[in-house]
Amino acid sequence: MSDNRVAELEHRLEQAEDAYDALLARLDDIENVVSGDEPVPMAVVEQLAAGVSPIRVWREHRGLSLRALAERVGISAALLSEIETGKKDGSVRTLAALARALSVTLDDLVPWPQFCDPKVTFEAASCFFLDEELKPDCDW
């Protein structure tokens, strides 16, 4: 087979693989819509990982002002601000109402754990490797 023919077939194969990947991505999007899940933008994930209040992150992601979300939930903007900043804990009823208004679960409103040193976090996580060759020395 000539080099040109091989190159053409490789190009066609690459195009078919790209089309297949695009179809899989579209199918995943459709499944997310049907199941009620939604893809979470990386900016949201980064903010949550950075320790920003999940209520604030989701509120801003949904394009809601503090006052607009408070009105939807039936609480004052001042109370919502205090819950967002951690000055006050919201009641389960209030948090459930916030979750509904933001179209998330209660679990989504729980702050992510914060780690001071990513290296320590990696080392701690790596202690769970099943392959002993990959596992570092762990003192804990």
C-alpha positions as CSV (number, residue, x, y, z in Angstrom):
1,M,0.0,0.0,0.0
2,S,1.4,3.4,-0.9
3,D,2.4,6.0,1.8
4,N,-0.3,8.4,0.5
5,R,-3.0,5.7,0.9
6,V,-1.8,4.8,4.4
7,A,-1.8,8.5,5.4
8,E,-5.3,9.0,4.0
9,L,-6.6,6.0,5.9
10,E,-5.0,7.1,9.1
11,H,-6.5,10.5,8.6
12,R,-10.0,9.0,8.0
13,L,-9.6,6.8,11.1
14,E,-8.6,9.9,13.2
15,Q,-11.7,11.7,11.9
16,A,-13.9,8.7,12.7
17,E,-12.5,8.5,16.3
18,D,-13.1,12.2,16.8
19,A,-16.7,11.8,15.6
20,Y,-17.1,8.9,17.9
21,D,-15.7,10.9,20.9
22,A,-18.1,13.8,20.0
23,L,-21.0,11.4,20.0
24,L,-20.0,9.9,23.3
25,A,-19.8,13.4,24.8
26,R,-23.2,14.3,23.4
27,L,-24.7,11.1,24.8
28,D,-23.2,11.9,28.2
29,D,-24.8,15.4,28.0
30,I,-28.1,13.9,27.2
31,E,-27.9,11.4,30.0
32,N,-27.0,14.3,32.4
33,V,-30.1,16.2,31.4
34,V,-32.3,13.2,31.6
35,S,-31.0,12.2,35.0
36,G,-31.0,15.7,36.4
37,D,-27.2,15.9,36.7
38,E,-25.3,18.6,35.2
39,P,-21.6,19.0,34.3
40,V,-19.9,21.2,36.8
41,P,-17.6,23.9,35.2
42,M,-14.0,23.8,36.3
43,A,-14.2,27.3,37.6
44,V,-16.9,26.1,40.1
45,V,-14.7,23.1,41.1
46,E,-11.6,25.4,41.6
47,Q,-13.6,27.8,43.8
48,L,-14.9,24.9,45.9
49,A,-11.4,23.4,46.2
50,A,-10.1,26.8,47.2
51,G,-12.5,26.9,50.2
52,V,-15.0,29.4,48.9
53,S,-18.4,28.9,50.5
54,P,-20.4,26.4,48.4
55,I,-23.5,28.4,48.9
56,R,-21.8,31.5,47.4
57,V,-20.2,29.5,44.6
58,W,-23.5,27.9,43.5
59,R,-25.4,31.2,44.0
60,E,-22.9,33.1,41.7
61,H,-22.8,30.1,39.3
62,R,-26.6,30.4,39.0
63,G,-26.3,34.2,38.5
64,L,-28.2,35.1,41.6
65,S,-27.6,38.0,43.9
66,L,-27.5,37.6,47.6
67,R,-30.8,39.4,47.9
68,A,-32.5,37.3,45.1
69,L,-31.5,34.0,46.6
70,A,-32.6,35.1,50.1
71,E,-36.0,36.2,48.7
72,R,-36.4,32.8,47.0
73,V,-35.7,31.0,50.2
74,G,-37.7,33.3,52.5
75,I,-34.8,34.5,54.6
76,S,-33.1,37.9,55.0
77,A,-30.1,38.8,52.9
78,A,-28.2,39.5,56.1
79,L,-28.8,35.9,57.4
80,L,-27.8,34.5,54.0
81,S,-24.6,36.5,54.1
82,E,-23.8,35.2,57.6
83,I,-24.4,31.6,56.5
84,E,-22.2,32.1,53.5
85,T,-19.4,33.6,55.5
86,G,-19.7,30.9,58.2
87,K,-20.7,33.4,61.0
88,K,-23.9,31.4,61.4
89,D,-24.9,27.8,60.7
90,G,-28.2,27.6,58.8
91,S,-30.9,25.3,60.1
92,V,-31.5,22.1,58.2
93,R,-34.7,23.6,56.9
94,T,-32.9,26.7,55.6
95,L,-30.1,24.7,54.0
96,A,-32.6,22.4,52.4
97,A,-34.5,25.4,51.0
98,L,-31.1,26.9,49.7
99,A,-30.3,23.5,48.1
100,R,-33.7,23.5,46.3
101,A,-33.4,27.1,45.2
102,L,-29.9,26.4,43.8
103,S,-30.8,23.1,42.2
104,V,-28.2,21.2,44.2
105,T,-28.2,18.6,46.9
106,L,-27.6,19.3,50.6
107,D,-24.2,17.5,50.1
108,D,-23.3,20.1,47.5
109,L,-23.5,22.8,50.2
110,V,-21.0,21.1,52.5
111,P,-17.6,22.9,52.4
112,W,-14.8,20.9,50.8
113,P,-12.0,19.8,53.2
114,Q,-9.0,22.1,53.0
115,F,-5.4,21.0,53.1
116,C,-2.6,23.3,53.8
117,D,0.1,21.5,52.0
118,P,-0.7,19.7,48.7
119,K,2.4,17.6,49.1
120,V,1.3,16.3,52.4
121,T,-2.2,15.6,51.0
122,F,-0.6,13.7,48.1
123,E,1.6,11.7,50.4
124,A,-1.4,10.8,52.6
125,A,-3.5,9.8,49.7
126,S,-0.7,7.7,48.2
127,C,-0.6,5.5,51.3
128,F,-3.7,3.9,49.9
129,F,-1.9,2.5,46.8
130,L,-2.5,-1.2,46.5
131,D,0.8,-1.7,44.6
132,E,3.5,-1.8,47.2
133,E,6.1,-0.5,44.7
134,L,4.2,2.7,44.2
135,K,3.4,3.2,47.9
136,P,5.7,5.7,49.7
137,D,6.9,5.2,53.3
138,C,4.0,6.3,55.5
139,D,4.3,7.0,59.2
140,W,0.5,7.4,59.8
